[in-house]
Amino acid sequence: MMKQATVASGQGIETIAIGDAAIPQPGPGEALIRIKAATLNFRDTIVAKGLIPGLGKEPEVVPLSCCAAEVVGIGDGVTRVATGDRVVPLFAPFWLTGSTPDPRMLGGPIDGVARQYAVFDEESLCALPDQLGDLEGATLACAALTAWSALTQFRPTGPGDWVLAHGTGGVSIAALQLAKAMGAKVAITSSSDAKLARAASYGADLCINYRTTPDWAAEIRKELGERPLANVVDTVGAVQFDDNVSLLGESGQLSAIGMLGSDFSWSRMGEQGINLAPIGVGNREQHETMTDFIVQHGIKPVVDVVYDLDRLQDAYRHLESGKFFGKVGVNLL
């Protein structure tokens, strides 16, 4: 038997329950993995609270979409992985290539990784290099890959480009680390001076407290000049759309990712003269390219705090509080 979490989709964080479940067995083409560590994303809160109807699985779903694991068993015909391999399951297990996202995603609408064992199709498993620990590997599938796609998929980020990332959550901190490794300069906004100081220690070139400087766009313009940005990593949503767009250079890109503060910026898609790129995490090819880049540049993803699986509700509450930097982790050992 194994420990496993479930949440009643759309019914709230308080419905998260930890129970026992049978360890599944791999069929042909499948691998059984022992999950070591996981991390939370804002999407997990969306599923638990039903903020986007239909995103979960009825009546309940195993939550979380990002983990690091070890292969402990394989089914007939498996050649991509072997027992003992360290792996990361894809956020969208059936999106192997191409630009069209597959809607079947871990943690809703299909069962996720808040459990000690799981079975996956071998094609959905990516190698986790030894240079990355389990918690570091557990940041890759959603947050890091989303940041990577924002920086590479539509408009490649290059040396000297200015990138703006809002906040200091998983996507924004991954974007900071990746963009700096690409030779870009990075501006970060936050309501916390302490978090901004940490961002500066990771190489942020311009740090702005949007609470003490409400007109953060004007501050960026004052510091960098008119329309200085090559890319905005937009995790907040449409409420900041006009300010973000006002800072974009002629070929600049608004990377529409999140809805931390309002509806997605996707709602403004198609407005004339605005290069808005909807970011849908990424496929297996992108994941593997990103992982190689992270290893090559010695990037160490940031996990700020770790909870045991038995305290998964507390981990969600910590995520809700915003009192974290980078990622909130979960120990599955």
Phi and psi restraints in degrees (value plus and minus 20) as a CYANA .aco file:
   2 MET   PHI    -157.3  -117.3
   2 MET   PSI     141.3   181.3
   3 LYS   PHI    -101.6   -61.6
   3 LYS   PSI     122.9   162.9
   4 GLN   PHI    -170.7  -130.7
   4 GLN   PSI     118.3   158.3
   5 ALA   PHI    -118.8   -78.8
   5 ALA   PSI     128.9   168.9
   6 THR   PHI    -154.9  -114.9
   6 THR   PSI     137.2   177.2
   7 VAL   PHI    -158.1  -118.1
   7 VAL   PSI     118.6   158.6
   8 ALA   PHI     -94.8   -54.8
   8 ALA   PSI      91.3   131.3
   9 SER   PHI     -75.8   -35.8
   9 SER   PSI     104.1   144.1
  10 GLY   PHI      59.8    99.8
  10 GLY   PSI     -18.9    21.1
  11 GLN   PHI    -123.1   -83.1
  11 GLN   PSI     -21.0    19.0
  12 GLY   PHI      90.0   130.0
  12 GLY   PSI     137.9   177.9
  13 ILE   PHI     -80.9   -40.9
  13 ILE   PSI     -51.6   -11.6
  14 GLU   PHI     -86.7   -46.7
  14 GLU   PSI     -30.8     9.2
  15 THR   PHI    -108.6   -68.6
  15 THR   PSI     -20.5    19.5
  16 ILE   PHI     -83.6   -43.6
  16 ILE   PSI     109.3   149.3
  17 ALA   PHI    -153.7  -113.7
  17 ALA   PSI     125.7   165.7
  18 ILE   PHI    -130.0   -90.0
  18 ILE   PSI     106.4   146.4
  19 GLY   PHI    -163.6  -123.6
  19 GLY   PSI    -195.0  -155.0
  20 ASP   PHI    -119.5   -79.5
  20 ASP   PSI     126.8   166.8
  21 ALA   PHI    -165.5  -125.5
  21 ALA   PSI     136.4   176.4
  22 ALA   PHI     -90.5   -50.5
  22 ALA   PSI     122.2   162.2
  23 ILE   PHI     -91.9   -51.9
  23 ILE   PSI     103.7   143.7
  24 PRO   PHI     -92.0   -52.0
  24 PRO   PSI     144.0   184.0
  25 GLN   PHI    -139.8   -99.8
  25 GLN   PSI     119.4   159.4
  26 PRO   PHI     -95.7   -55.7
  26 PRO   PSI     120.2   160.2
  27 GLY   PHI    -116.8   -76.8
  27 GLY   PSI    -191.3  -151.3
  28 PRO   PHI     -75.6   -35.6
  28 PRO   PSI     112.5   152.5
  29 GLY   PHI      57.7    97.7
  29 GLY   PSI     -13.7    26.3
  30 GLU   PHI    -136.7   -96.7
  30 GLU   PSI     141.1   181.1
  31 ALA   PHI    -150.0  -110.0
  31 ALA   PSI     121.3   161.3
  32 LEU   PHI    -112.5   -72.5
  32 LEU   PSI     107.2   147.2
  33 ILE   PHI    -136.7   -96.7
  33 ILE   PSI     124.3   164.3
  34 ARG   PHI    -118.0   -78.0
  34 ARG   PSI      92.0   132.0
  35 ILE   PHI    -100.8   -60.8
  35 ILE   PSI     109.5   149.5
  36 LYS   PHI    -120.6   -80.6
  36 LYS   PSI     -60.6   -20.6
  37 ALA   PHI    -171.0  -131.0
  37 ALA   PSI     132.0   172.0
  38 ALA   PHI    -159.5  -119.5
  38 ALA   PSI     146.4   186.4
  39 THR   PHI    -155.0  -115.0
  39 THR   PSI     138.1   178.1
  40 LEU   PHI    -115.3   -75.3
  40 LEU   PSI     133.3   173.3
  41 ASN   PHI    -148.5  -108.5
  41 ASN   PSI     138.3   178.3
  42 PHE   PHI     -76.8   -36.8
  42 PHE   PSI     -49.4    -9.4
  43 ARG   PHI     -76.9   -36.9
  43 ARG   PSI     -52.9   -12.9
  44 ASP   PHI     -83.6   -43.6
  44 ASP   PSI     -57.2   -17.2
  45 THR   PHI     -87.4   -47.4
  45 THR   PSI     -59.0   -19.0
  46 ILE   PHI     -77.3   -37.3
  46 ILE   PSI     -65.1   -25.1
  47 VAL   PHI     -85.9   -45.9
  47 VAL   PSI     -67.2   -27.2
  48 ALA   PHI     -82.3   -42.3
  48 ALA   PSI     -58.1   -18.1
  49 LYS   PHI    -114.7   -74.7
  49 LYS   PSI     -26.9    13.1
  50 GLY   PHI      49.9    89.9
  50 GLY   PSI      11.5    51.5
  51 LEU   PHI     -87.8   -47.8
  51 LEU   PSI     -45.5    -5.5
  52 ILE   PHI    -142.0  -102.0
  52 ILE   PSI      84.9   124.9
  53 PRO   PHI     -77.1   -37.1
  53 PRO   PSI     118.1   158.1
  54 GLY   PHI      66.8   106.8
  54 GLY   PSI     -22.3    17.7
  55 LEU   PHI     -95.4   -55.4
  55 LEU   PSI     -47.9    -7.9
  56 GLY   PHI    -104.8   -64.8
  56 GLY   PSI    -181.0  -141.0
  57 LYS   PHI    -150.1  -110.1
  57 LYS   PSI     112.9   152.9
  58 GLU   PHI    -110.1   -70.1
  58 GLU   PSI     124.5   164.5
  59 PRO   PHI    -105.0   -65.0
  59 PRO   PSI     -33.9     6.1
  60 GLU   PHI    -166.7  -126.7
  60 GLU   PSI     142.7   182.7
  61 VAL   PHI    -160.5  -120.5
  61 VAL   PSI     127.6   167.6
  62 VAL   PHI     -93.4   -53.4
  62 VAL   PSI      98.3   138.3
  63 PRO   PHI    -101.3   -61.3
  63 PRO   PSI     158.5   198.5
  64 LEU   PHI      56.3    96.3
  64 LEU   PSI     124.7   164.7
  65 SER   PHI    -145.0  -105.0
  65 SER   PSI     -23.5    16.5
  66 CYS   PHI    -148.8  -108.8
  66 CYS   PSI     107.2   147.2
  67 CYS   PHI    -175.3  -135.3
  67 CYS   PSI     150.6   190.6
  68 ALA   PHI    -145.7  -105.7
  68 ALA   PSI     123.1   163.1
  69 ALA   PHI    -171.3  -131.3
  69 ALA   PSI     154.3   194.3
  70 GLU   PHI    -144.4  -104.4
  70 GLU   PSI     116.9   156.9
  71 VAL   PHI     -93.3   -53.3
  71 VAL   PSI     105.1   145.1
  72 VAL   PHI    -139.4   -99.4
  72 VAL   PSI     -22.3    17.7
  73 GLY   PHI    -188.5  -148.5
  73 GLY   PSI     128.6   168.6
  74 ILE   PHI    -153.4  -113.4
  74 ILE   PSI     130.3   170.3
  75 GLY   PHI    -109.6   -69.6
  75 GLY   PSI     158.7   198.7
  76 ASP   PHI     -79.7   -39.7
  76 ASP   PSI     118.8   158.8
  77 GLY   PHI      62.0   102.0
  77 GLY   PSI     -17.3    22.7
  78 VAL   PHI     -96.9   -56.9
  78 VAL   PSI     107.4   147.4
  79 THR   PHI    -148.1  -108.1
  79 THR   PSI     -38.2     1.8
  80 ARG   PHI     -92.4   -52.4
  80 ARG   PSI     -53.8   -13.8
  81 VAL   PHI    -150.9  -110.9
  81 VAL   PSI     143.2   183.2
  82 ALA   PHI    -155.9  -115.9
  82 ALA   PSI     138.2   178.2
  83 THR   PHI     -74.9   -34.9
  83 THR   PSI     112.5   152.5
  84 GLY   PHI      77.9   117.9
  84 GLY   PSI     -34.6     5.4
  85 ASP   PHI     -87.5   -47.5
  85 ASP   PSI     121.4   161.4
  86 ARG   PHI    -109.0   -69.0
  86 ARG   PSI     112.6   152.6
  87 VAL   PHI    -161.1  -121.1
  87 VAL   PSI     141.7   181.7
  88 VAL   PHI    -146.5  -106.5
  88 VAL   PSI     100.6   140.6
  89 PRO   PHI     -91.2   -51.2
  89 PRO   PSI     124.0   164.0
  90 LEU   PHI     -84.6   -44.6
  90 LEU   PSI     124.6   164.6
  91 PHE   PHI     -79.0   -39.0
  91 PHE   PSI     -63.9   -23.9
  92 ALA   PHI    -132.4   -92.4
  92 ALA   PSI      72.5   112.5
  93 PRO   PHI     -81.7   -41.7
  93 PRO   PSI     -37.3     2.7
  94 PHE   PHI    -127.3   -87.3
  94 PHE   PSI     -14.6    25.4
  95 TRP   PHI    -118.5   -78.5
  95 TRP   PSI      69.0   109.0
  96 LEU   PHI    -112.9   -72.9
  96 LEU   PSI     -52.6   -12.6
  97 THR   PHI    -175.8  -135.8
  97 THR   PSI     151.8   191.8
  98 GLY   PHI      65.3   105.3
  98 GLY   PSI     151.2   191.2
  99 SER   PHI    -119.5   -79.5
  99 SER   PSI     -24.3    15.7
 100 THR   PHI    -114.0   -74.0
 100 THR   PSI      93.6   133.6
 101 PRO   PHI     -81.2   -41.2
 101 PRO   PSI     128.4   168.4
 102 ASP   PHI    -118.3   -78.3
 102 ASP   PSI     107.8   147.8
 103 PRO   PHI     -93.6   -53.6
 103 PRO   PSI     -27.7    12.3
 104 ARG   PHI    -102.6   -62.6
 104 ARG   PSI      79.0   119.0
 105 MET   PHI    -141.6  -101.6
 105 MET   PSI     128.9   168.9
 106 LEU   PHI     -86.8   -46.8
 106 LEU   PSI     126.8   166.8
 107 GLY   PHI      58.7    98.7
 107 GLY   PSI      -7.9    32.1
 108 GLY   PHI     105.5   145.5
 108 GLY   PSI     100.6   140.6
 109 PRO   PHI    -107.7   -67.7
 109 PRO   PSI     -21.8    18.2
 110 ILE   PHI    -131.7   -91.7
 110 ILE   PSI     136.9   176.9
 111 ASP   PHI     -78.9   -38.9
 111 ASP   PSI     121.9   161.9
 112 GLY   PHI    -119.8   -79.8
 112 GLY   PSI    -166.2  -126.2
 113 VAL   PHI    -138.9   -98.9
 113 VAL   PSI      -5.1    34.9
 114 ALA   PHI    -101.9   -61.9
 114 ALA   PSI      41.4    81.4
 115 ARG   PHI    -178.5  -138.5
 115 ARG   PSI     141.0   181.0
 116 GLN   PHI    -102.2   -62.2
 116 GLN   PSI     -46.7    -6.7
 117 TYR   PHI    -155.1  -115.1
 117 TYR   PSI     131.3   171.3
 118 ALA   PHI    -176.8  -136.8
 118 ALA   PSI     136.5   176.5
 119 VAL   PHI    -130.5   -90.5
 119 VAL   PSI     112.5   152.5
 120 PHE   PHI    -152.6  -112.6
 120 PHE   PSI     130.9   170.9
 121 ASP   PHI     -80.0   -40.0
 121 ASP   PSI     117.5   157.5
 122 GLU   PHI     -76.8   -36.8
 122 GLU   PSI     -51.8   -11.8
 123 GLU   PHI     -88.3   -48.3
 123 GLU   PSI     -37.9     2.1
 124 SER   PHI    -112.1   -72.1
 124 SER   PSI     -15.9    24.1
 125 LEU   PHI    -125.9   -85.9
 125 LEU   PSI     111.3   151.3
 126 CYS   PHI    -133.5   -93.5
 126 CYS   PSI     124.6   164.6
 127 ALA   PHI     -84.7   -44.7
 127 ALA   PSI     118.4   158.4
 128 LEU   PHI    -126.9   -86.9
 128 LEU   PSI      89.9   129.9
 129 PRO   PHI     -84.6   -44.6
 129 PRO   PSI     133.8   173.8
 130 ASP   PHI     -85.2   -45.2
 130 ASP   PSI     -39.2     0.8
 131 GLN   PHI     -88.5   -48.5
 131 GLN   PSI     -34.3     5.7
 132 LEU   PHI    -134.2   -94.2
 132 LEU   PSI     113.9   153.9
 133 GLY   PHI     -93.7   -53.7
 133 GLY   PSI     153.5   193.5
 134 ASP   PHI     -82.9   -42.9
 134 ASP   PSI     -65.6   -25.6
 135 LEU   PHI     -84.6   -44.6
 135 LEU   PSI     -58.9   -18.9
 136 GLU   PHI     -83.8   -43.8
 136 GLU   PSI     -63.6   -23.6
 137 GLY   PHI     -83.2   -43.2
 137 GLY   PSI     -49.6    -9.6
 138 ALA   PHI     -94.5   -54.5
 138 ALA   PSI     -22.6    17.4
 139 THR   PHI    -113.5   -73.5
 139 THR   PSI     -28.4    11.6
 140 LEU   PHI     -99.1   -59.1
 140 LEU   PSI     -61.1   -21.1
 141 ALA   PHI     -84.1   -44.1
 141 ALA   PSI     -55.6   -15.6
 142 CYS   PHI    -134.3   -94.3
 142 CYS   PSI     -84.2   -44.2
 143 ALA   PHI     -83.1   -43.1
 143 ALA   PSI     -71.9   -31.9
 144 ALA   PHI     -85.4   -45.4
 144 ALA   PSI     -62.2   -22.2
 145 LEU   PHI     -88.5   -48.5
 145 LEU   PSI     -54.0   -14.0
 146 THR   PHI     -81.6   -41.6
 146 THR   PSI     -66.7   -26.7
 147 ALA   PHI     -82.5   -42.5
 147 ALA   PSI     -62.9   -22.9
 148 TRP   PHI     -79.4   -39.4
 148 TRP   PSI     -65.5   -25.5
 149 SER   PHI     -83.4   -43.4
 149 SER   PSI     -59.9   -19.9
 150 ALA   PHI     -81.1   -41.1
 150 ALA   PSI     -54.8   -14.8
 151 LEU   PHI    -110.3   -70.3
 151 LEU   PSI     -32.9     7.1
 152 THR   PHI    -151.9  -111.9
 152 THR   PSI     -47.3    -7.3
 153 GLN   PHI     -88.1   -48.1
 153 GLN   PSI     -65.4   -25.4
 154 PHE   PHI    -126.0   -86.0
 154 PHE   PSI     -67.5   -27.5
 155 ARG   PHI    -146.7  -106.7
 155 ARG   PSI      82.8   122.8
 156 PRO   PHI     -79.4   -39.4
 156 PRO   PSI     115.1   155.1
 157 THR   PHI    -103.1   -63.1
 157 THR   PSI     114.7   154.7
 158 GLY   PHI    -148.9  -108.9
 158 GLY   PSI     151.5   191.5
 159 PRO   PHI     -75.4   -35.4
 159 PRO   PSI     114.8   154.8
 160 GLY   PHI      67.3   107.3
 160 GLY   PSI     -34.3     5.7
 161 ASP   PHI     -83.0   -43.0
 161 ASP   PSI     128.0   168.0
 162 TRP   PHI    -122.5   -82.5
 162 TRP   PSI     107.4   147.4
 163 VAL   PHI    -137.4   -97.4
 163 VAL   PSI     115.7   155.7
 164 LEU   PHI    -129.9   -89.9
 164 LEU   PSI     107.3   147.3
 165 ALA   PHI    -141.5  -101.5
 165 ALA   PSI     110.9   150.9
 166 HIS   PHI    -112.6   -72.6
 166 HIS   PSI     107.1   147.1
 167 GLY   PHI      62.3   102.3
 167 GLY   PSI     159.1   199.1
 168 THR   PHI    -148.9  -108.9
 168 THR   PSI      13.5    53.5
 169 GLY   PHI    -101.7   -61.7
 169 GLY   PSI    -190.8  -150.8
 170 GLY   PHI     -79.6   -39.6
 170 GLY   PSI     -65.6   -25.6
 171 VAL   PHI     -87.0   -47.0
 171 VAL   PSI     -64.9   -24.9
 172 SER   PHI     -87.0   -47.0
 172 SER   PSI     -60.7   -20.7
 173 ILE   PHI     -91.2   -51.2
 173 ILE   PSI     -56.9   -16.9
 174 ALA   PHI     -82.4   -42.4
 174 ALA   PSI     -61.8   -21.8
 175 ALA   PHI     -82.3   -42.3
 175 ALA   PSI     -60.7   -20.7
 176 LEU   PHI     -78.8   -38.8
 176 LEU   PSI     -69.4   -29.4
 177 GLN   PHI     -86.1   -46.1
 177 GLN   PSI     -63.5   -23.5
 178 LEU   PHI     -88.0   -48.0
 178 LEU   PSI     -65.6   -25.6
 179 ALA   PHI     -82.7   -42.7
 179 ALA   PSI     -60.6   -20.6
 180 LYS   PHI     -82.9   -42.9
 180 LYS   PSI     -58.6   -18.6
 181 ALA   PHI     -87.4   -47.4
 181 ALA   PSI     -43.7    -3.7
 182 MET   PHI    -103.9   -63.9
 182 MET   PSI     -22.9    17.1
 183 GLY   PHI      71.1   111.1
 183 GLY   PSI     -12.1    27.9
 184 ALA   PHI    -103.2   -63.2
 184 ALA   PSI     148.0   188.0
 185 LYS   PHI    -125.7   -85.7
 185 LYS   PSI     126.7   166.7
 186 VAL   PHI    -150.5  -110.5
 186 VAL   PSI     111.5   151.5
 187 ALA   PHI    -124.8   -84.8
 187 ALA   PSI     119.7   159.7
 188 ILE   PHI    -148.1  -108.1
 188 ILE   PSI     118.7   158.7
 189 THR   PHI    -133.2   -93.2
 189 THR   PSI     128.1   168.1
 190 SER   PHI    -183.4  -143.4
 190 SER   PSI     141.3   181.3
 191 SER   PHI    -112.3   -72.3
 191 SER   PSI     -18.5    21.5
 192 SER   PHI    -140.1  -100.1
 192 SER   PSI     101.4   141.4
 193 ASP   PHI     -84.7   -44.7
 193 ASP   PSI     -54.5   -14.5
 194 ALA   PHI     -84.3   -44.3
 194 ALA   PSI     -61.9   -21.9
 195 LYS   PHI     -87.3   -47.3
 195 LYS   PSI     -57.6   -17.6
 196 LEU   PHI     -84.5   -44.5
 196 LEU   PSI     -56.3   -16.3
 197 ALA   PHI     -84.1   -44.1
 197 ALA   PSI     -59.3   -19.3
 198 ARG   PHI     -85.7   -45.7
 198 ARG   PSI     -61.6   -21.6
 199 ALA   PHI     -80.2   -40.2
 199 ALA   PSI     -60.3   -20.3
 200 ALA   PHI     -82.3   -42.3
 200 ALA   PSI     -54.8   -14.8
 201 SER   PHI     -88.2   -48.2
 201 SER   PSI     -41.2    -1.2
 202 TYR   PHI    -114.1   -74.1
 202 TYR   PSI     -13.2    26.8
 203 GLY   PHI      88.1   128.1
 203 GLY   PSI     -17.8    22.2
 204 ALA   PHI     -77.5   -37.5
 204 ALA   PSI     111.8   151.8
 205 ASP   PHI    -109.9   -69.9
 205 ASP   PSI     -44.9    -4.9
 206 LEU   PHI    -162.5  -122.5
 206 LEU   PSI     102.2   142.2
 207 CYS   PHI    -141.0  -101.0
 207 CYS   PSI     105.5   145.5
 208 ILE   PHI    -147.7  -107.7
 208 ILE   PSI     106.2   146.2
 209 ASN   PHI    -105.7   -65.7
 209 ASN   PSI      89.0   129.0
 210 TYR   PHI     -94.4   -54.4
 210 TYR   PSI     -32.5     7.5
 211 ARG   PHI     -99.1   -59.1
 211 ARG   PSI     -63.6   -23.6
 212 THR   PHI    -105.2   -65.2
 212 THR   PSI     -37.5     2.5
 213 THR   PHI    -147.4  -107.4
 213 THR   PSI      58.6    98.6
 214 PRO   PHI     -78.9   -38.9
 214 PRO   PSI     -54.2   -14.2
 215 ASP   PHI    -110.4   -70.4
 215 ASP   PSI      46.1    86.1
 216 TRP   PHI     -83.8   -43.8
 216 TRP   PSI     -50.1   -10.1
 217 ALA   PHI     -85.0   -45.0
 217 ALA   PSI     -61.6   -21.6
 218 ALA   PHI     -84.7   -44.7
 218 ALA   PSI     -56.5   -16.5
 219 GLU   PHI     -85.3   -45.3
 219 GLU   PSI     -62.1   -22.1
 220 ILE   PHI     -82.3   -42.3
 220 ILE   PSI     -62.9   -22.9
 221 ARG   PHI     -83.4   -43.4
 221 ARG   PSI     -59.9   -19.9
 222 LYS   PHI     -84.9   -44.9
 222 LYS   PSI     -60.6   -20.6
 223 GLU   PHI     -96.4   -56.4
 223 GLU   PSI     -54.4   -14.4
 224 LEU   PHI    -135.0   -95.0
 224 LEU   PSI     -33.2     6.8
 225 GLY   PHI      81.4   121.4
 225 GLY   PSI     158.8   198.8
 226 GLU   PHI     -91.8   -51.8
 226 GLU   PSI     114.4   154.4
 227 ARG   PHI      24.4    64.4
 227 ARG   PSI      42.9    82.9
 228 PRO   PHI    -110.9   -70.9
 228 PRO   PSI     -28.8    11.2
 229 LEU   PHI    -113.4   -73.4
 229 LEU   PSI     118.1   158.1
 230 ALA   PHI    -108.4   -68.4
 230 ALA   PSI     -46.3    -6.3
 231 ASN   PHI    -178.5  -138.5
 231 ASN   PSI     117.4   157.4
 232 VAL   PHI    -134.7   -94.7
 232 VAL   PSI     100.7   140.7
 233 VAL   PHI    -107.0   -67.0
 233 VAL   PSI      76.4   116.4
 234 ASP   PHI    -113.3   -73.3
 234 ASP   PSI      75.2   115.2
 235 THR   PHI    -116.0   -76.0
 235 THR   PSI     -26.2    13.8
 236 VAL   PHI    -112.1   -72.1
 236 VAL   PSI     -65.3   -25.3
 237 GLY   PHI      96.1   136.1
 237 GLY   PSI    -184.9  -144.9
 238 ALA   PHI     -83.2   -43.2
 238 ALA   PSI     -42.5    -2.5
 239 VAL   PHI     -80.3   -40.3
 239 VAL   PSI     -45.6    -5.6
 240 GLN   PHI    -126.8   -86.8
 240 GLN   PSI     -10.0    30.0
 241 PHE   PHI     -76.7   -36.7
 241 PHE   PSI     -72.4   -32.4
 242 ASP   PHI     -84.3   -44.3
 242 ASP   PSI     -61.7   -21.7
 243 ASP   PHI     -83.6   -43.6
 243 ASP   PSI     -63.8   -23.8
 244 ASN   PHI     -80.3   -40.3
 244 ASN   PSI     -67.8   -27.8
 245 VAL   PHI     -82.7   -42.7
 245 VAL   PSI     -55.2   -15.2
 246 SER   PHI     -84.3   -44.3
 246 SER   PSI     -37.4     2.6
 247 LEU   PHI    -119.4   -79.4
 247 LEU   PSI     -27.3    12.7
 248 LEU   PHI     -97.6   -57.6
 248 LEU   PSI     114.6   154.6
 249 GLY   PHI     -89.4   -49.4
 249 GLY   PSI     160.0   200.0
 250 GLU   PHI     -76.9   -36.9
 250 GLU   PSI     -58.5   -18.5
 251 SER   PHI    -126.5   -86.5
 251 SER   PSI      -4.2    35.8
 252 GLY   PHI     -90.0   -50.0
 252 GLY   PSI     135.9   175.9
 253 GLN   PHI    -143.8  -103.8
 253 GLN   PSI     111.6   151.6
 254 LEU   PHI    -114.7   -74.7
 254 LEU   PSI      90.0   130.0
 255 SER   PHI    -109.3   -69.3
 255 SER   PSI      81.2   121.2
 256 ALA   PHI    -101.8   -61.8
 256 ALA   PSI      93.5   133.5
 257 ILE   PHI    -143.2  -103.2
 257 ILE   PSI     -73.7   -33.7
 258 GLY   PHI    -144.3  -104.3
 258 GLY   PSI     159.1   199.1
 259 MET   PHI    -160.0  -120.0
 259 MET   PSI      22.6    62.6
 260 LEU   PHI     -84.6   -44.6
 260 LEU   PSI     -48.7    -8.7
 261 GLY   PHI    -138.9   -98.9
 261 GLY   PSI     -29.7    10.3
 262 SER   PHI    -193.5  -153.5
 262 SER   PSI    -189.4  -149.4
 263 ASP   PHI     -82.2   -42.2
 263 ASP   PSI     138.1   178.1
 264 PHE   PHI     -77.2   -37.2
 264 PHE   PSI     128.1   168.1
 265 SER   PHI     -88.0   -48.0
 265 SER   PSI     -30.7     9.3
 266 TRP   PHI     -76.4   -36.4
 266 TRP   PSI     -44.5    -4.5
 267 SER   PHI     -84.0   -44.0
 267 SER   PSI     -34.7     5.3
 268 ARG   PHI    -123.0   -83.0
 268 ARG   PSI      -7.4    32.6
 269 MET   PHI     -77.1   -37.1
 269 MET   PSI     119.3   159.3
 270 GLY   PHI      72.6   112.6
 270 GLY   PSI     -22.8    17.2
 271 GLU   PHI     -88.0   -48.0
 271 GLU   PSI     117.3   157.3
 272 GLN   PHI     -81.0   -41.0
 272 GLN   PSI     114.0   154.0
 273 GLY   PHI      59.1    99.1
 273 GLY   PSI     -11.1    28.9
 274 ILE   PHI    -135.3   -95.3
 274 ILE   PSI     103.6   143.6
 275 ASN   PHI    -109.5   -69.5
 275 ASN   PSI      65.8   105.8
 276 LEU   PHI    -121.7   -81.7
 276 LEU   PSI     102.7   142.7
 277 ALA   PHI    -132.5   -92.5
 277 ALA   PSI      93.6   133.6
 278 PRO   PHI     -95.2   -55.2
 278 PRO   PSI     104.4   144.4
 279 ILE   PHI    -123.2   -83.2
 279 ILE   PSI      98.9   138.9
 280 GLY   PHI    -132.7   -92.7
 280 GLY   PSI      32.8    72.8
 281 VAL   PHI      41.7    81.7
 281 VAL   PSI    -125.9   -85.9
 282 GLY   PHI     149.9   189.9
 282 GLY   PSI     150.9   190.9
 283 ASN   PHI    -120.0   -80.0
 283 ASN   PSI    -197.1  -157.1
 284 ARG   PHI     -85.2   -45.2
 284 ARG   PSI     -60.0   -20.0
 285 GLU   PHI     -79.7   -39.7
 285 GLU   PSI     -64.4   -24.4
 286 GLN   PHI     -85.0   -45.0
 286 GLN   PSI     -61.5   -21.5
 287 HIS   PHI     -79.3   -39.3
 287 HIS   PSI     -65.3   -25.3
 288 GLU   PHI     -89.5   -49.5
 288 GLU   PSI     -58.6   -18.6
 289 THR   PHI     -83.4   -43.4
 289 THR   PSI     -63.3   -23.3
 290 MET   PHI     -81.9   -41.9
 290 MET   PSI     -64.8   -24.8
 291 THR   PHI     -80.3   -40.3
 291 THR   PSI     -62.9   -22.9
 292 ASP   PHI     -79.7   -39.7
 292 ASP   PSI     -61.9   -21.9
 293 PHE   PHI     -84.0   -44.0
 293 PHE   PSI     -63.9   -23.9
 294 ILE   PHI     -80.3   -40.3
 294 ILE   PSI     -64.1   -24.1
 295 VAL   PHI     -86.7   -46.7
 295 VAL   PSI     -64.9   -24.9
 296 GLN   PHI     -77.8   -37.8
 296 GLN   PSI     -57.1   -17.1
 297 HIS   PHI    -119.9   -79.9
 297 HIS   PSI     -13.0    27.0
 298 GLY   PHI      44.5    84.5
 298 GLY   PSI       9.4    49.4
 299 ILE   PHI     -94.5   -54.5
 299 ILE   PSI     115.2   155.2
 300 LYS   PHI    -135.8   -95.8
 300 LYS   PSI      82.3   122.3
 301 PRO   PHI     -76.0   -36.0
 301 PRO   PSI     131.9   171.9
 302 VAL   PHI    -124.6   -84.6
 302 VAL   PSI      99.3   139.3
 303 VAL   PHI    -134.6   -94.6
 303 VAL   PSI     100.8   140.8
 304 ASP   PHI    -107.4   -67.4
 304 ASP   PSI     -57.6   -17.6
 305 VAL   PHI    -170.8  -130.8
 305 VAL   PSI     128.8   168.8
 306 VAL   PHI    -150.2  -110.2
 306 VAL   PSI     113.2   153.2
 307 TYR   PHI    -135.4   -95.4
 307 TYR   PSI     128.4   168.4
 308 ASP   PHI     -90.6   -50.6
 308 ASP   PSI     137.1   177.1
 309 LEU   PHI     -76.4   -36.4
 309 LEU   PSI     -56.2   -16.2
 310 ASP   PHI     -80.3   -40.3
 310 ASP   PSI     -40.4    -0.4
 311 ARG   PHI    -129.1   -89.1
 311 ARG   PSI      14.1    54.1
 312 LEU   PHI     -82.1   -42.1
 312 LEU   PSI     -57.5   -17.5
 313 GLN   PHI     -78.1   -38.1
 313 GLN   PSI     -61.6   -21.6
 314 ASP   PHI     -83.7   -43.7
 314 ASP   PSI     -57.3   -17.3
 315 ALA   PHI     -82.4   -42.4
 315 ALA   PSI     -62.1   -22.1
 316 TYR   PHI     -82.1   -42.1
 316 TYR   PSI     -63.2   -23.2
 317 ARG   PHI     -83.8   -43.8
 317 ARG   PSI     -57.6   -17.6
 318 HIS   PHI     -84.0   -44.0
 318 HIS   PSI     -62.4   -22.4
 319 LEU   PHI     -79.9   -39.9
 319 LEU   PSI     -65.3   -25.3
 320 GLU   PHI     -80.1   -40.1
 320 GLU   PSI     -54.7   -14.7
 321 SER   PHI     -88.3   -48.3
 321 SER   PSI     -44.5    -4.5
 322 GLY   PHI      55.7    95.7
 322 GLY   PSI     -13.8    26.2
 323 LYS   PHI    -111.3   -71.3
 323 LYS   PSI      34.6    74.6
 324 PHE   PHI    -167.1  -127.1
 324 PHE   PSI     145.5   185.5
 325 PHE   PHI    -151.1  -111.1
 325 PHE   PSI      99.7   139.7
 326 GLY   PHI      65.1   105.1
 326 GLY   PSI    -132.5   -92.5
 327 LYS   PHI    -144.9  -104.9
 327 LYS   PSI     133.0   173.0
 328 VAL   PHI    -121.5   -81.5
 328 VAL   PSI     104.6   144.6
 329 GLY   PHI    -124.4   -84.4
 329 GLY   PSI     142.8   182.8
 330 VAL   PHI    -152.9  -112.9
 330 VAL   PSI     109.7   149.7
 331 ASN   PHI    -109.6   -69.6
 331 ASN   PSI     105.1   145.1
 332 LEU   PHI    -127.0   -87.0
 332 LEU   PSI     -15.1    24.9
